[in-house]
Amino acid sequence: MNVTGVVLAGGKSRRMGEDKRFLTVGEETLLARTTSVMAQLFSEVLVIIAQDSPPLTVSGCIVHRDLIADCGSLGGLYTGLARATEPRVFVVACDMPFLNPDMIQWFVDRDPAADIVMARLPAGLQPLHALYSKRALPVLERMAITHALKIQQIASEPSLHTTVVLPAEWGERDPRAQSFQNVNTPADLDAARAALRNRSLPQ
Ligand SMILES: Nc1nc2c(ncn2[C@@H]2O[C@H](COP(=O)(O)OP(=O)(O)OP(=O)(O)O)[C@@H](O)[C@H]2O)c(=O)[nH]1
């Protein structure tokens, strides 16, 4: 479908206090959960790690190091987009325990003419469950150079066509917005594990 899947996995996990990628939710680590959903959808899946990260191997994925250092998730997105062999990428964070393949597919199909497809949540735009075309690369590069690292700001870039998906649209598919949740703290991790246990209970 001319889209590369990108999983950002180069964060410092400061709020968690230990490397989030290898914490388990259910049977699998967060990194294995996210990459296995992406591998169901995309024939090329890239995992982007920090420049100073120890080596990492992820089954079925190609691992790249950040091309630019110290630019946080924006640097990871830039690297994924630059390294992708397809003209567009769908990017997620490695700490999203409830990625939904149908929802991702729906985002990918939502507006083939757009340079960016991003959800608006009640708290604001969610740039790490989003589609980007390579046309966004020069803008991301400029943002990195000027250290304007809030990826959401790309949505108001006049040279790019951004489609914002509103809660009224995605909410039909995922009323609890679980697709967009990420795990930052030990309390978030406990909540994700509890949500998974509740899901597996017979209704
Ligand atoms: N490749 C890459 N990914 C990053 C970088 N910084 C953050 N990420 C990823 O971007 C996503 C969101 O990161 P955050 O949760 O905001 O940051 P974090 O560093 O993981 O956690 P904190 O240290 O608690 O802020 C996660 O998937 C991170 O692994 C980076 O410098 N490079």
The ligand as an ORCA input file, in Angstrom:
! r2SCAN-3c Opt
* xyz 0 1
  N      14.158      7.478     17.717
  C      13.841      8.236     18.764
  N      12.696      8.023     19.418
  C      12.406      8.815     20.478
  C      13.271      9.823     20.947
  N      12.697     10.427     22.026
  C      11.522      9.820     22.209
  N      11.343      8.834     21.285
  C      10.200      7.933     21.160
  O       9.049      8.733     20.981
  C       7.950      8.183     21.695
  C       7.418      9.192     22.686
  O       8.443      9.471     23.600
  P       8.146     10.034     25.039
  O       7.291      9.089     25.796
  O       7.633     11.419     24.896
  O       9.589     10.146     25.620
  P      10.468      9.055     26.328
  O      11.854      9.579     26.199
  O      10.197      7.688     25.808
  O      10.002      9.110     27.847
  P      10.355     10.263     28.928
  O      11.843     10.225     29.112
  O       9.600      9.858     30.138
  O       9.877     11.565     28.316
  C       8.451      6.913     22.339
  O       8.139      5.840     21.462
  C       9.956      7.117     22.404
  O      10.689      5.900     22.357
  C      14.507     10.014     20.242
  O      15.340     10.874     20.578
  N      14.725      9.197     19.168
*
